[in-house]
Amino acid sequence: MADLPEFTMTGGPLEVSDRVLRAMARQTMYHYDPLFLELHNDTIDKLKKIFQTKNDLIIMHGEAVLGLEAAAASTIEPGDKCLNLATGPFGKGYGRHVTTFGGELLEIEVPFNESIDPEAVRDMFRAHPDIKVLSVVHSETPAGTLNPIEKLCPIAKEHQAITIVDAVSSVGGMQCLPDEWGVDICIVGPQKCLGAPPGSALVSVSKDAWQKMLGKSEPLRGSVLSMLDFKERLIDNGRFPYTPSVNQVYAVREAAAQLLEEGLEHAFARHRAAALACRAGIKAMGLELWPASEDIMSTCVTAVKMPDGVTDKALRAMMRDKYGVMISGGHGDLIGKLFRIGHMGKMAGVSYVLVALAALEKTLTDLGVKVPAGAGVSAALATA
Ligand SMILES: *Cc1c(COP(=O)(O)O)cnc(C)c1O
C-alpha cells in the first residue's frame, strides 16, 4: 500500500485538523440519545452562523452531490422552465439533474475558464419570464473560477424563480450571504473550506423554496432525495427521516466550532492570502493560470494550465510520490488541460502553499520543464 502523502492539497477532500479527527473518534451514539440530539441541534446552530442565514438548515447524509440532486428532485415540477448556468463540470453537470426530474432545460454556457455575465441572465429572464428555477455554481472548483451569485440570484428573485446554488466549495472560505443575495437553496460540502471529512450535504432552505416544494402537484416525500421529509419530520416533529451519520455530525460540529472560534472574516482572509501567494508563485514560475482573468478566480483552489510536454499523470504521480504533495488534476472535460492546488480549510495557509510550490518546482524540473530556481516560492513569500 502507498504511504500517506505528507500534504493533501487537492480540490477536496483535503487534510482536516487534529481536533476534527479526534471529534470523530467519540463513541457512536443512538441518534435519539438526548446527548446526540443536543449535539445535532448545536451543529445546526453553528452552521447557520457560518452560512450567515436565518433560513432552515438541514444535514443530508451522503455527500454534497446528494444535496445537489435533492434540490432538483424536491423543487422541479415536470415542465418547469429551469435556467442552468454552465461554467464548468459541476455547472454543466447540473443540467442533467434538471432533465432527470422533468425540467425544461435552458442553459447559458461559457468556456470553462470564464464566469457568468449577469446581463446574459437578465436577457434570458426577459425572453423567458416564466423560468421557475435558476441553478448556478458559486465557486466552480474544477475550473478555479467564481460566479457573481450576488448579482445573479437577485435577477431570478425579481422573477419569482427559486435559486439553487452549489456553494459546496465556497461557504467558510469566502463571502456568501444567502439571505441578502436571494439564495433559496444553498448546498455546501464539509470537505472543502469547512475543513471536515466528506460524508454529508449541508443545506440551507428558504421559505420560498419550501413553498415551491409544497406547491408541486406531487410533492416529493418518502425519498432520500426529499428535502421536505427533513422539514416535515425533523424540523417540525423531531424525527430523523433516516439514521444520520452520527460520527460525521461530530466532525462537522467540531469543524464548525473551530471556524467560528477563528472568525469568518479571518478565515476568508486566510483563504485569500493563500490564493494570492499561490497565484504569484505560479506566475513567477512561468506557468499560466487557467481562469481567463484574476478577478473571476476563486480563492479556494488555484487552477493552472498544464505546461506543454507534461502529462497530468506524470506530474501528479511525481509530485505525490517523490515530493509528498497530493494535488488534483482536471475534472470532466478539463482532464489533462489543467492541474489544481487546493488551499481550503486547514490547508488554506501560505506555508502550505510554499510547500506545494516547492514540490511543483522540483517536479517540473525533473520532468524537463525549465523553471527559474526558487522563483515561485520567492514570489509567494513576497505576497505575505
Ligand atoms: C466538491 C464539489 C462538488 C461535489 O462534491 P462531492 O464531493 O462529489 O460530493 C460539487 N460542486 C462543487 C463546486 C464542488 O467543489
Ligand as a Chemical Component Dictionary entry (heavy atoms), coordinates in Angstrom:
data_LIG
# 
_chem_comp.id                   LIG 
_chem_comp.type                 NON-POLYMER 
_chem_comp.pdbx_formal_charge   0 
_chem_comp.three_letter_code    LIG 
# 
loop_
_chem_comp_atom.comp_id 
_chem_comp_atom.atom_id 
_chem_comp_atom.alt_atom_id 
_chem_comp_atom.type_symbol 
_chem_comp_atom.charge 
_chem_comp_atom.model_Cartn_x 
_chem_comp_atom.model_Cartn_y 
_chem_comp_atom.model_Cartn_z 
_chem_comp_atom.pdbx_ordinal 
LIG C1 C1 C 0 -16.580 19.054 -4.468 1  
LIG C2 C2 C 0 -17.667 19.706 -5.206 2  
LIG C3 C3 C 0 -18.858 19.044 -5.548 3  
LIG C4 C4 C 0 -19.132 17.595 -5.336 4  
LIG O1 O1 O 0 -18.809 17.147 -4.153 5  
LIG P1 P1 P 0 -18.748 15.592 -3.857 6  
LIG O2 O2 O 0 -17.566 15.504 -3.001 7  
LIG O3 O3 O 0 -18.596 14.843 -5.119 8  
LIG O4 O4 O 0 -19.999 15.333 -3.183 9  
LIG C5 C5 C 0 -19.835 19.748 -6.212 10 
LIG N1 N1 N 0 -19.677 21.034 -6.524 11 
LIG C6 C6 C 0 -18.563 21.707 -6.232 12 
LIG C7 C7 C 0 -18.460 23.139 -6.620 13 
LIG C8 C8 C 0 -17.522 21.075 -5.570 14 
LIG O5 O5 O 0 -16.402 21.739 -5.278 15 
# 
loop_
_chem_comp_bond.comp_id 
_chem_comp_bond.atom_id_1 
_chem_comp_bond.atom_id_2 
_chem_comp_bond.value_order 
_chem_comp_bond.pdbx_ordinal 
LIG C1 C2 SING 1  
LIG C2 C3 SING 2  
LIG C2 C8 DOUB 3  
LIG C3 C4 SING 4  
LIG C3 C5 DOUB 5  
LIG C4 O1 SING 6  
LIG O1 P1 SING 7  
LIG P1 O2 DOUB 8  
LIG P1 O3 SING 9  
LIG P1 O4 SING 10 
LIG C5 N1 SING 11 
LIG N1 C6 DOUB 12 
LIG C6 C7 SING 13 
LIG C6 C8 SING 14 
LIG C8 O5 SING 15 
# 
